[in-house]
Amino acid sequence: MEAILKPIAEWIVAQISALEYPGVVLLMAIESACIPLPSEVIMPFSGYLVHLGVFDIHLASLAGALGCAVGSAVAYWVGIWGGRPFIEKYGRYVLIRSHDLDRADAWFARWGDWAVFISRLLPVIRTFISLPAGIARMNFPRFLVYSFLGSVPWCYLLTWVGRELGANWQSIKSYFHGADIVIGAVILAAFLFWLYHHLKPVKKESNAP
C-alpha cells in the first residue's frame, strides 16, 4: 500500500507546489468526484505551506472546500444523467430493485441535507456520497450548499493540523488510516446486511379462511 500511496503523495505535492491555490481546488475536486485521491495529503501539505508562509490558512481551506463543491457537482450530475437509468436497466443483476431506488429517493428527501453534510466530514464516505445523491435526485442547490458547508470544517481541520505539524505534516496519514479501516468495516457490515436482506426468501402471506 505504501508503494502505491508514495508516488500519489509526491504527485499531489508537485501539483500544489506548481499551481498553488488552483492546484488545491483541482485536487480536491478530483477527490470529491468519486476518485479516491487522499485529502489527508492534499490539505495537510497546504497547511505545511501555511507554516512556511506561502499560503494563507483561510484561502487554502476555502480553496479546498470550493474544490469539494466542484467535484461533488460533477459526481452528482453523473448520478443524474447515467446512474439511475443504468441501475434501472441493469440493477437487477446486482440485486438492486426499483423498490430500492424508491427508498433511496425517500431517504434523501427526508435526511439528504444532513446526510450530505455529515458525510463530507467522514473519511472514505465523503468521497462517494455525491453519486448516490444524484441517483436519488436530491435537490441540487441544497445538495451543493450542504456539500460545501460540510467540506469547510474538514478542510480547515486538515490544513490547521498540517500547519501545526510543520515539516512532519505527513505523519497525519497514520492517524486517518485507522479511521479508514473502522469506516470501511462499518460499510462492509452494512453491505453484508443488505445482501442478506436481498437474498433471503420472501415469505408468502397466508390467506386465512
C-alpha positions as CSV (number, residue, x, y, z in Angstrom):
1,M,0.0,0.0,0.0
2,E,2.8,2.4,0.8
3,A,4.4,1.7,-2.6
4,I,1.1,2.9,-4.2
5,L,0.5,5.9,-1.9
6,K,4.0,7.3,-2.0
7,P,4.0,8.3,-5.7
8,I,0.5,9.6,-5.4
9,A,1.5,11.8,-2.5
10,E,4.6,13.0,-4.4
11,W,2.4,13.9,-7.4
12,I,0.0,15.8,-5.2
13,V,2.8,17.8,-3.6
14,A,4.2,18.6,-7.1
15,Q,0.8,19.8,-8.3
16,I,0.2,22.1,-5.4
17,S,3.8,23.4,-5.5
18,A,3.3,24.3,-9.2
19,L,-0.3,25.5,-9.3
20,E,-0.7,26.8,-5.7
21,Y,-4.4,27.6,-4.7
22,P,-5.8,26.5,-8.1
23,G,-3.9,23.2,-7.6
24,V,-5.7,22.7,-4.2
25,V,-9.1,23.4,-5.9
26,L,-8.3,20.9,-8.7
27,L,-7.1,18.1,-6.5
28,M,-9.9,18.4,-4.0
29,A,-12.4,18.4,-7.0
30,I,-10.8,15.2,-8.2
31,E,-11.1,13.7,-4.6
32,S,-14.8,14.6,-4.4
33,A,-15.7,13.2,-7.9
34,C,-15.6,9.6,-6.6
35,I,-11.8,9.3,-7.3
36,P,-10.0,8.4,-4.1
37,L,-7.3,11.0,-4.1
38,P,-6.4,11.4,-0.4
39,S,-7.5,14.7,1.0
40,E,-5.3,13.7,4.0
41,V,-2.4,14.5,1.8
42,I,-3.8,17.5,-0.1
43,M,-4.9,19.7,2.8
44,P,-2.1,18.9,5.3
45,F,0.5,19.8,2.7
46,S,-1.4,23.0,2.1
47,G,-1.1,23.5,5.9
48,Y,2.6,23.0,5.7
49,L,2.8,25.7,3.1
50,V,0.8,27.9,5.6
51,H,3.6,27.0,8.1
52,L,6.2,28.2,5.6
53,G,4.3,31.5,4.9
54,V,3.5,30.6,1.3
55,F,-0.3,30.0,1.8
56,D,-2.9,31.7,4.0
57,I,-4.9,29.2,6.1
58,H,-8.2,30.7,5.2
59,L,-7.6,30.9,1.5
60,A,-6.1,27.3,1.4
61,S,-9.1,25.9,3.4
62,L,-11.7,27.7,1.3
63,A,-9.9,26.6,-1.9
64,G,-10.2,23.0,-0.7
65,A,-13.9,23.4,0.1
66,L,-14.5,25.0,-3.3
67,G,-12.8,22.1,-5.0
68,C,-15.0,19.7,-3.0
69,A,-18.1,21.5,-4.2
70,V,-16.9,21.4,-7.9
71,G,-16.1,17.7,-7.7
72,S,-19.3,16.9,-5.8
73,A,-21.3,18.6,-8.6
74,V,-19.6,16.5,-11.3
75,A,-20.4,13.3,-9.4
76,Y,-23.9,14.4,-8.7
77,W,-24.7,15.0,-12.4
78,V,-23.1,11.7,-13.4
79,G,-25.6,10.2,-11.0
80,I,-28.5,12.2,-12.5
81,W,-27.6,11.5,-16.2
82,G,-26.3,8.0,-16.1
83,G,-26.7,6.4,-12.7
84,R,-30.4,5.9,-12.3
85,P,-31.2,4.8,-15.9
86,F,-28.2,2.4,-15.8
87,I,-29.3,1.0,-12.5
88,E,-33.0,0.7,-13.6
89,K,-31.8,-1.3,-16.6
90,Y,-29.1,-3.4,-15.1
91,G,-29.6,-3.1,-11.3
92,R,-31.4,-6.5,-11.1
93,Y,-28.2,-8.3,-12.0
94,V,-26.6,-6.9,-8.8
95,L,-29.7,-7.3,-6.7
96,I,-30.8,-3.6,-6.9
97,R,-34.5,-3.3,-7.4
98,S,-36.8,-0.4,-8.3
99,H,-38.1,-0.5,-4.8
100,D,-34.5,0.2,-3.5
101,L,-34.3,3.3,-5.7
102,D,-37.7,4.5,-4.4
103,R,-36.5,4.0,-0.8
104,A,-33.3,5.9,-1.6
105,D,-35.4,8.8,-3.0
106,A,-37.5,8.9,0.1
107,W,-34.4,8.7,2.4
108,F,-32.7,11.6,0.7
109,A,-35.9,13.6,0.6
110,R,-36.1,13.3,4.4
111,W,-32.4,13.2,5.5
112,G,-30.5,14.3,2.4
113,D,-29.3,17.6,3.8
114,W,-27.8,16.2,7.0
115,A,-26.6,13.0,5.2
116,V,-24.6,15.1,2.8
117,F,-23.3,17.5,5.5
118,I,-22.2,14.7,7.9
119,S,-20.8,12.5,5.1
120,R,-18.5,15.4,4.0
121,L,-16.9,15.2,7.5
122,L,-16.1,11.4,7.3
123,P,-13.1,9.7,5.6
124,V,-14.0,7.3,2.8
125,I,-17.7,8.1,2.7
126,R,-17.1,11.8,1.8
127,T,-15.5,10.7,-1.5
128,F,-18.6,8.8,-2.7
129,I,-21.7,10.5,-1.2
130,S,-22.3,12.7,-4.3
131,L,-23.1,9.9,-6.7
132,P,-26.0,8.3,-4.7
133,A,-27.3,11.8,-4.0
134,G,-27.5,12.4,-7.8
135,I,-29.1,9.0,-8.4
136,A,-31.7,9.8,-5.8
137,R,-32.3,13.2,-7.5
138,M,-31.7,15.2,-4.3
139,N,-32.4,18.9,-4.8
140,F,-29.2,20.2,-6.5
141,P,-28.9,23.7,-4.9
142,R,-29.4,22.2,-1.4
143,F,-27.0,19.4,-2.2
144,L,-24.3,21.8,-3.3
145,V,-24.8,24.1,-0.3
146,Y,-24.6,21.3,2.3
147,S,-21.7,19.7,0.5
148,F,-19.7,22.9,0.6
149,L,-20.6,23.6,4.2
150,G,-19.7,20.1,5.3
151,S,-16.3,20.4,3.5
152,V,-15.3,23.7,5.1
153,P,-14.6,22.3,8.6
154,W,-12.9,19.2,7.2
155,C,-10.6,21.3,5.0
156,Y,-9.9,23.7,7.9
157,L,-9.1,20.9,10.2
158,L,-6.6,19.2,7.9
159,T,-5.0,22.5,6.9
160,W,-4.6,23.5,10.6
161,V,-3.1,20.2,11.5
162,G,-0.7,20.4,8.6
163,R,0.3,23.9,9.8
164,E,0.9,22.7,13.4
165,L,2.9,19.7,12.3
166,G,5.1,21.7,10.0
167,A,7.7,19.5,8.3
168,N,6.1,16.5,9.9
169,W,2.8,17.0,8.1
170,Q,2.8,13.6,6.5
171,S,2.5,11.9,9.9
172,I,-1.2,12.8,9.9
173,K,-1.8,10.0,7.4
174,S,-1.2,7.3,10.1
175,Y,-4.0,8.7,12.3
176,F,-6.5,8.7,9.5
177,H,-5.5,5.2,8.3
178,G,-7.1,3.8,11.4
179,A,-10.3,5.7,10.8
180,D,-10.4,4.5,7.2
181,I,-10.3,0.9,8.5
182,V,-13.1,1.4,11.0
183,I,-15.4,3.1,8.5
184,G,-14.5,0.5,5.9
185,A,-15.5,-2.2,8.3
186,V,-18.9,-0.5,9.0
187,I,-19.5,-0.2,5.3
188,L,-18.7,-3.8,4.8
189,A,-21.1,-4.9,7.6
190,A,-23.9,-2.7,6.1
191,F,-23.3,-4.3,2.7
192,L,-23.5,-7.8,4.1
193,F,-26.7,-7.0,5.9
194,W,-28.1,-5.5,2.7
195,L,-27.0,-8.6,0.8
196,Y,-28.7,-10.9,3.3
197,H,-31.9,-8.9,3.1
198,H,-32.0,-9.2,-0.7
199,L,-31.1,-12.9,-0.9
200,K,-33.3,-14.4,1.8
201,P,-36.5,-16.0,0.6
202,V,-39.6,-13.8,0.6
203,K,-42.3,-15.1,2.9
204,K,-45.6,-15.6,1.3
205,E,-48.6,-14.2,3.2
206,S,-51.0,-16.9,4.2
207,N,-54.7,-16.3,3.5
208,A,-56.8,-17.0,6.5
209,P,-60.0,-19.0,5.7
